[in-house]
Amino acid sequence: MKPLAPRGRLRRPFGPLLDVALVHGLLGWLYVAAWAATRPDTLSGPLTSWLPLRRDTFGAVCFALSALAHLTRGLRPQGPPWRAPRGPDGRPGRPRDRLTAVLRTLVGYPLLLWAYLCVNSLTHPQTIDRQLTHFATVPTEGTAAVGCFAASAVALLALRLRAGDPATAAGGDA
């Protein structure tokens, strides 16, 4: 039987909020990515008639929100504070391995962006030399694709090498 939260404590919404940001941010970005692959000329148009937000801006914000939620989720101690084991200093919870959380985020999210840019290069190759976003003039889509692929590969290699290291494998975190 699961232990219940102590009386007088409200359920903390931070974990569920992170889950919603991670999933719905990713879904919002996937919607815009699909739109960009099929209708690239209308990507800079408004998301809806009642919200003056560009579709590509919405996608970029959703992607960043999801990646940040994924990273934050990885950095938080596991479980609610009232069930977390106490550390030697008496504080609840053992923080997760920060480097592993960063590496896991760097494996997945750049690889998603790379896949999106690969689809774009197939559906409308004329944009591969254009700037990636309207936020900055650099990098181009092609340069970003190469950088994302390399960053993901390096992060995955580092994560797997850490998994073989007895110092990090003991915690079972890699």
N, C-alpha and C positions, 0 to 999 in steps of 0.2 A: 504494500500500500504506500502510495506517495505521501510524503509529509506535506502538510498544509502550511500555508503562510501563517506566521504568527498573527494573532489578533491585533487589530489596530494598524496594520500595514496595508497600504493600498498596493494593488498590483502595479508594478513599475512598467510603464509602456515602452521603455527604450528598446528592448529587444524586439518586440512586435513591430515597432515603428521602423527599425532597421530592416526587418524582413520585408515589409511592404515597400520600402524605398528600393531595396535590392531587386525584388521581383518586378514591381511595376515600372521602375526606372528602366530595367532591361527590356521589358515589353514595349514601353514607349519608344525606346531607341530602335528596337526591331521593326516597329511600325514605320518609323521614319527611314530606316535602312531599306526596307522593302519598297517604300515610295521612291526613294532615290534611285534604286535599281531599275524601276519601271517608268518613272516620270521625272527624270533629272531636271528638265527645264522648268518645272513648277515647284521645285524644292524650296525656293526662297519665298514662296507665297505664304500667306497667313494660315495658321493651323485651323482656325475657324473664323467665321465672320464676326463673332462677338468677342473674340480674344485677339488683340493685335500682337500676336507672337508668331515669328517666322517658324515654319516647320523645321528648318534645319537647326535653329536655335533650340527649339524644344527637344530635338534629338540629342544635341550635344549636352544639354543640361541633364536629360534623363540618363545618358551614358555616364556622365561624371557622378551623378547622384548614386547610381547603382554601384559603381566602382568604389566610391567612398563608403557606402554602406557595407559592401563586402569586406573592405579593409577594416573598418571599425568593428564589424562582427568578429573578425579574426583576432583583434587585439583585446577584446573584452574577456574577462574571466568566464569560465563555463558555469552555467546554472545561476539561479537567483542567489543573492547574498546570504539569505538565511540557511541555504543548504550547502554553501561553499565550505570546503575544509579550511581550517585556520592555518595560516603559515606560521613560521617561527617567530615572526614579529607580532603575531596576534591579529593581523589584518585578514579579513575574509578573502578567500579566493586566491588562486595562483594565476597570475597573468600569463596569458599564452605567450609563446615565443614570438616576439615582435618581428624578427627577421623572416620567420616562416610565413607569418600573415602577409607581410609585404610581398614575398616571393610568390605566394599563391595568387595574390591579386595581379602581379606582373606576368604570371603565366597565362591566366584566362582572359583578362580584358584586352590586352594588346592583340591576342590571337583572334578575338572576336572582331576587332577593328580591322585586322589584316584580312580576314575572310570577307568582310563587307567591302573592302577596297578591291579585293580580287573579283568579286561579283561585279562591282562597278566597272572595272577595267574590261570585263567581257561584254557587259550590256551597253556601255557607252565609253569606248576607249579614248575618245577625244578629251576626256576630263583628266586623264592620268597626269598631265603636266600642269594642271591648274592647282591653285591653292586648296588646301584641305578644307579650311573653314573660312567663313567671312570674318572671323575674329582676328586673324593674322594672315599676312601675305606668305609666310613660310610655315610649315613645309608644304611641298606639293603632295598630291595624293600618292604618287609613286614613291617619293622619299619616305613618306609616312608609312606606307605598306612595308617597305624594306626595314625601316626602324622598328616597327611593331613586331615583325617576324623575328628579327634578331633579338629584341628585348625579351620576347616570350621564350625563345630557345635558350638564351643565357639564364633566365630565371628558372626554367625547368631543370636545366643542368645543375644549377646551384642547389635547388630543392632536392634533387635526387642524390647529389653528393652529400648533402647534410643528412639525408635519411640513412646513409651508410656510416655516418660518424657516430661512434658510441656515445659521445657526449650529448648529442641532440636526439638520437634514437631512443635513449632511455626514457625520455618523457613521452614517447609515442606520438610526437606532434608533427612529424614530417611525413 
